[in-house]
Amino acid sequence: MGSSGKGLGTFALLLAIGALGLGVYQIILLAPSSPEIPEVPKIYVAQCDYTVWLDENIIDYIPQLNITYNTKAEDSVLFEFSCQLVLDIVDTTTRIEIYFEIDGTPATSSKIYKVGYFSDNLQPIYDSAIMRHHISNSTVGSHTVQVLTYIDDDWSASYVRYNVLTVTVY
């Protein structure tokens, strides 16, 4: 191999080393930072499909609608409840209230409030009900939500059924 072959070989070796160095530089130092992937909301669901008769003048829980969830700093939480409501009017009026209880405290700011008035046809009122409550910045830790019911009659054939409670933490 002549001196021009050695020079060409040296030049090719230096070129390969330079290309390798440039590749390593681009991969390690100039690699674009991957965008932060947002956390997927955590969704908790509880349901009670059987008929829940509303007890007279008693604040009571809907069985099986009890969710314990965890939050981090500045998490938002959305509570949703839906049901079919049957209001049997006993006297002149019958009132049903349904609301969330979060960590033992009633959240009466968002509640279902249904009043039925006595009429000649004596037919119960069938209705669907949906209620929502939102907390913008939840406190850190474990929390529990339940659904409370109240009816103002001493005797009634009022009930709720197809109850679904959903908690979304995001």
Secondary structure, DSSP 8 states (H G I E B T S, - for coil): --HHHHHHHHHHHHHHHHHHHHHHHHHHTS-----------EEEEEEE-S-EE--BT--EEEEEEEEEEEE-TT--EEEEEEEEEEE---SSEEEEEEEEEETTEEEEEEEEEEEEE--TT---EEEEEEEEEEESS--SEEEEEEEEEEE--SS---EEEEEEEEEEE-
